């Protein structure tokens, strides 16, 4: 099976050695570059692109950026985020954001023909004061990601909607399994139970 890794940005990613990430083609998002530069990168939240455009421009990889901000990232490919809440079979035509950029990465992995996808750093657990989708400002060290500066002091970030994310993860699972593929959760201590779990050290 054609295999890749989708790198989430949860705290557990800090415990995954980069040597393991080097074993497979990788898809990553947002500020993943604070630890690792993936082969394929995506950012669809305008707050991320506008605040960190210089850092994103500094990466050497294939970059997919939401269409209304992709002009800020040189050489990037626009992603057209449709208000259609299904799994896109052709991510270059359009994607569904699914309340999490990890879902966008799943659609890109599907587009590239990967049949077996391993998730790392997808803790599916957040601590914050506010409502889902609310725009927040970082205060001190970030407890929700692998690096304390990820959404640190003064950074604008949008609170997650974990229920909506789960709904869309189920659509991703169905899409991969319909074509004989599978998404496997390799994340340490993950609270996401949509996908079968395995130990990353056995991959």
C-alpha positions, -999 to +999 in steps of 0.1 A: +000+000+000+011+035-008+017+050+027+021+085+041+019+103+075-003+132+084+013+152+111-010+169+136+003+196+159-008+183+193+015+180+224+023+144+217+041+153+185+070+164+207+076+128+216+079+116+180+114+116+166+120+133+133+137+101+121+103+084+121+087+112+102+115+108+076+104+073+068+073+082+048+060+111+027+045+136+051+016+161+051+016+189+077+000+222+085+000+255+103+032+259+124+044+223+120+077+237+108+086+245+144+095+209+146+096+194+110+092+205+074+067+181+057+067+172+020+033+187+016+020+217+036-014+232+040-029+263+057-065+273+053-070+296+084-064+332+074-051+340+109-023+315+104-013+327+070-014+364+077+005+362+110+032+337+099+036+343+062+073+350+065+079+317+082+057+298+058+075+314+029+108+301+044+098+265+041+110+244+011+081+221+003+049+220-017+024+245-002-013+245-004-029+278+009-065+289+011-073+307-022-080+341-007-046+343+011-024+322-012-010+354-028+009+359+005+029+327+000+051+326-030+048+296-053+018+283-033-011+264-048-046+278-040-071+256-022-107+265-029-126+259+004-162+251-006-192+253+017-200+217+009-197+194+038-185+162+022-151+146+015-136+160-017-123+134-042-103+161-060-086+185-036-072+206-064-107+215-075-120+222-040-117+210-004-140+210+026-123+225+057-143+203+081-135+225+111-099+212+111-069+215+087-061+179+094-093+170+074-079+191+045-046+171+047-067+139+045-083+151+013-049+160-001-034+126+008-064+110-010-058+131-040-022+120-042-033+084-042-021+074-007-040+043+005-026+039+041-024+070+062-008+072+097-018+100+120+007+114+144+003+143+168-035+142+165-043+144+202-078+157+197-077+175+231-077+212+238-078+234+269-092+269+264-117+294+277-143+303+251-167+288+225-159+266+195-148+287+165-142+318+188-113+340+179-089+340+209-055+355+217-027+334+231-017+341+267+017+327+277+028+292+268+005+273+245-007+241+262-025+227+232+004+221+208+038+206+206+057+239+211+050+265+238+052+293+212+029+276+187-001+299+195+018+317+222+015+352+238-004+376+215-011+352+187-046+352+173-061+317+169-095+301+165-108+277+190-116+242+177-149+225+173-141+189+182-176+176+175-176+190+140-141+176+134-152+141+144-182+143+120-158+150+091-131+125+102-158+098+099-164+110+063-126+107+056-126+072+071-155+062+048-138+076+017-106+058+023-122+025+032-145+026+002-113+024-020-096-003+001-075+021+021-073+030+058-065+058+081-047+046+113-042+066+144-006+064+156-009+093+181+003+087+216-025+092+242-050+104+215-086+110+224-097+105+189-115+072+185-127+074+149-098+054+135-081+022+145-051+028+167-016+013+164+018+019+180+039+042+158+070+023+168+057-008+149+053+011+116 
